[in-house]
Amino acid sequence: MQKLLISIVALIALVFGVVIYNNLPKPEPQALVYDPPRTLESFTLESSLGNDVTNSNLQGQWTLLFTGYTFCPDICPTTMANLRKAMPDLQKQAEHPVNVWMISVDPQRDTVQRVTDYAGFFGPEFVGVRAEHPQLYPFVNGLGLMYSIPDEGATDYLVNHSAAIVLVNPDGQRQAIFKAEHVMGEIPSVNMTQLITDFAIIASQFD
């Protein structure tokens, strides 16, 4: 009789614990999450993979995309280096592989070879992509990002571009955007600790 009573009490405690757990507030990512995810328009870009990439290349993996260029003095190398450091933690959080696409927004100077060499420096998960402006601008704009070149006619110029990072899910849809933090006197950059935390939440809900 005593064993039965103990079993009943234990069962009640278990059920009560499950009810409490299910009613706890679920963690919410700080990133802007698209619900439902947004479909990307069809695109074709040159890439460091040795062939053109299309929408199908985004399927079956998580992809972090951001705009940059190989002559970028600050935001781009900082973002790439931070993503390389974050990659082991990101890979642990998802069942699907995690890759990074750096979208060159400097088609005049960034050849396929340049973006290949640049992306390859950071590791096999990093892919460089490029296109001419007629294909590039709609693709970048469709991601919710932007770029502009004030004086492309000069030999040495800077490109204005977004510092945010876009997350595409394994279905090839735009899932979220991680916005850069803007601190006076510092390079705009995405908080990688927060990105890793947010990615874990988003990936767990997807996978």
C-alpha positions as CSV (number, residue, x, y, z in Angstrom):
1,M,0.0,0.0,0.0
2,Q,2.8,2.4,0.9
3,K,4.6,1.6,-2.4
4,L,1.4,2.3,-4.3
5,L,1.0,5.6,-2.5
6,I,4.6,6.6,-3.3
7,S,4.1,5.7,-6.9
8,I,0.9,7.8,-7.1
9,V,2.6,10.8,-5.5
10,A,5.6,10.4,-7.9
11,L,3.3,10.3,-10.9
12,I,1.4,13.4,-9.7
13,A,4.7,15.2,-9.2
14,L,5.8,14.2,-12.7
15,V,2.6,15.3,-14.3
16,F,2.7,18.6,-12.4
17,G,6.3,19.2,-13.5
18,V,5.4,18.6,-17.1
19,V,2.5,21.0,-16.9
20,I,4.7,23.7,-15.3
21,Y,7.4,23.2,-17.9
22,N,5.0,23.4,-20.8
23,N,3.6,26.7,-19.4
24,L,7.0,28.3,-18.9
25,P,7.6,31.2,-21.4
26,K,9.6,29.9,-24.3
27,P,12.9,31.7,-25.1
28,E,12.4,34.2,-28.0
29,P,15.3,35.2,-30.3
30,Q,16.2,38.9,-30.4
31,A,16.8,38.6,-34.2
32,L,14.0,39.7,-36.6
33,V,12.3,36.3,-37.4
34,Y,10.1,36.1,-40.5
35,D,6.9,34.2,-39.8
36,P,6.2,32.7,-42.2
37,P,9.7,32.5,-43.8
38,R,10.0,34.5,-47.0
39,T,10.6,32.9,-50.4
40,L,13.6,34.2,-52.4
41,E,13.2,35.2,-56.0
42,S,15.1,33.1,-58.5
43,F,18.8,34.0,-58.8
44,T,22.0,32.9,-60.5
45,L,25.3,34.0,-59.1
46,E,28.9,33.2,-59.9
47,S,30.6,31.5,-56.9
48,S,33.9,30.3,-55.4
49,L,32.5,26.7,-55.7
50,G,33.6,26.6,-59.4
51,N,30.1,26.8,-60.8
52,D,27.2,29.2,-60.7
53,V,24.8,28.9,-57.7
54,T,21.0,29.2,-57.7
55,N,18.2,28.9,-55.2
56,S,18.8,25.1,-55.0
57,N,22.2,25.6,-53.5
58,L,20.7,27.1,-50.4
59,Q,18.6,24.0,-49.7
60,G,19.6,21.3,-47.3
61,Q,21.7,23.7,-45.2
62,W,21.5,26.8,-43.0
63,T,23.2,29.7,-44.7
64,L,24.3,33.0,-43.3
65,L,24.5,35.7,-46.0
66,F,26.0,39.1,-45.8
67,T,27.2,41.8,-48.2
68,G,30.9,42.7,-48.4
69,Y,33.8,43.0,-50.8
70,T,37.4,42.0,-50.8
71,F,38.8,45.5,-50.6
72,C,36.7,46.3,-47.5
73,P,38.9,47.7,-44.8
74,D,36.9,46.9,-41.7
75,I,33.3,45.5,-41.5
76,C,33.9,42.6,-43.9
77,P,37.1,41.0,-42.5
78,T,35.7,41.6,-39.0
79,T,32.5,39.8,-39.8
80,M,34.2,37.0,-41.5
81,A,36.6,36.4,-38.7
82,N,33.8,36.5,-36.1
83,L,31.8,34.0,-38.1
84,R,34.8,31.7,-38.4
85,K,35.1,31.8,-34.6
86,A,31.4,31.2,-34.1
87,M,31.2,28.3,-36.7
88,P,31.9,25.4,-34.3
89,D,29.1,26.6,-31.9
90,L,26.7,27.1,-34.8
91,Q,27.4,23.7,-36.2
92,K,26.5,22.1,-32.9
93,Q,23.1,23.7,-32.8
94,A,21.6,22.3,-35.9
95,E,21.0,19.0,-37.7
96,H,21.8,20.6,-41.1
97,P,25.2,21.9,-42.1
98,V,25.9,25.7,-41.6
99,N,27.6,27.7,-44.3
100,V,28.4,31.4,-45.0
101,W,27.9,33.2,-48.2
102,M,29.8,36.5,-48.7
103,I,28.0,38.4,-51.4
104,S,30.4,40.7,-53.1
105,V,28.9,44.1,-53.8
106,D,31.9,45.3,-55.8
107,P,31.6,43.6,-59.2
108,Q,34.0,45.9,-60.9
109,R,37.0,44.7,-58.8
110,D,35.9,41.4,-57.3
111,T,36.4,38.7,-59.9
112,V,35.5,35.1,-59.2
113,Q,39.1,34.4,-58.4
114,R,39.3,37.2,-55.9
115,V,36.2,36.1,-54.0
116,T,37.4,32.5,-54.2
117,D,40.7,33.4,-52.6
118,Y,39.1,35.7,-50.0
119,A,36.4,33.2,-48.9
120,G,38.7,30.3,-48.9
121,F,41.0,32.0,-46.4
122,F,38.3,31.6,-43.7
123,G,37.5,27.9,-44.2
124,P,35.6,25.4,-46.3
125,E,32.2,26.6,-45.0
126,F,32.7,30.0,-46.5
127,V,31.5,30.7,-50.1
128,G,32.1,33.9,-52.1
129,V,29.5,34.9,-54.6
130,R,29.3,37.7,-57.2
131,A,27.3,39.1,-60.1
132,E,27.0,42.2,-62.2
133,H,24.8,44.9,-60.9
134,P,21.7,43.9,-63.0
135,Q,21.6,40.5,-61.2
136,L,23.3,41.6,-58.0
137,Y,21.1,44.5,-56.9
138,P,17.7,42.7,-57.0
139,F,19.2,39.7,-55.1
140,V,20.7,41.9,-52.4
141,N,17.5,44.0,-52.2
142,G,15.4,40.8,-51.9
143,L,17.4,39.8,-48.9
144,G,16.4,43.1,-47.2
145,L,20.0,44.4,-47.5
146,M,21.5,47.3,-49.5
147,Y,24.7,48.6,-51.1
148,S,25.8,51.7,-53.0
149,I,29.0,52.8,-54.7
150,P,29.4,56.6,-54.5
151,D,32.3,56.8,-57.0
152,E,32.8,53.6,-58.9
153,G,34.7,55.4,-61.6
154,A,37.6,56.0,-59.2
155,T,40.4,53.5,-58.9
156,D,40.3,53.4,-55.1
157,Y,36.8,53.6,-53.7
158,L,34.7,52.4,-50.7
159,V,31.4,50.6,-51.0
160,N,28.5,51.4,-48.6
161,H,26.7,48.3,-47.6
162,S,24.6,46.6,-44.9
163,A,26.4,45.1,-41.9
164,A,23.5,42.8,-41.1
165,I,23.5,39.1,-41.6
166,V,20.6,37.2,-43.2
167,L,19.7,33.6,-42.2
168,V,18.3,31.3,-44.9
169,N,16.8,28.0,-43.7
170,P,17.3,24.6,-45.2
171,D,14.2,25.1,-47.4
172,G,16.0,28.0,-49.1
173,Q,13.8,30.6,-47.5
174,R,14.7,33.8,-45.6
175,Q,14.2,32.9,-42.0
176,A,15.7,35.8,-40.0
177,I,18.0,38.8,-40.0
178,F,20.6,39.6,-37.4
179,K,21.0,43.4,-37.3
180,A,24.3,45.0,-36.6
181,E,25.0,47.0,-33.4
182,H,26.0,50.6,-34.1
183,V,28.2,52.0,-31.3
184,M,29.7,55.4,-31.8
185,G,33.4,55.1,-32.6
186,E,33.2,51.4,-33.3
187,I,32.8,49.3,-36.5
188,P,29.1,48.2,-36.9
189,S,28.9,44.5,-36.3
190,V,26.5,41.7,-35.4
191,N,26.8,40.5,-31.8
192,M,28.0,36.9,-32.3
193,T,27.1,35.7,-28.8
194,Q,23.5,36.8,-29.4
195,L,23.6,35.3,-33.0
196,I,24.6,31.9,-31.6
197,T,21.9,32.0,-29.0
198,D,19.3,33.1,-31.4
199,F,20.4,30.6,-34.0
200,A,20.0,27.7,-31.5
201,I,16.4,28.8,-30.8
202,I,15.5,29.2,-34.5
203,A,17.2,25.9,-35.5
204,S,15.5,23.9,-32.7
205,Q,12.1,25.2,-33.8
206,F,12.8,24.3,-37.5
207,D,14.6,21.0,-37.1
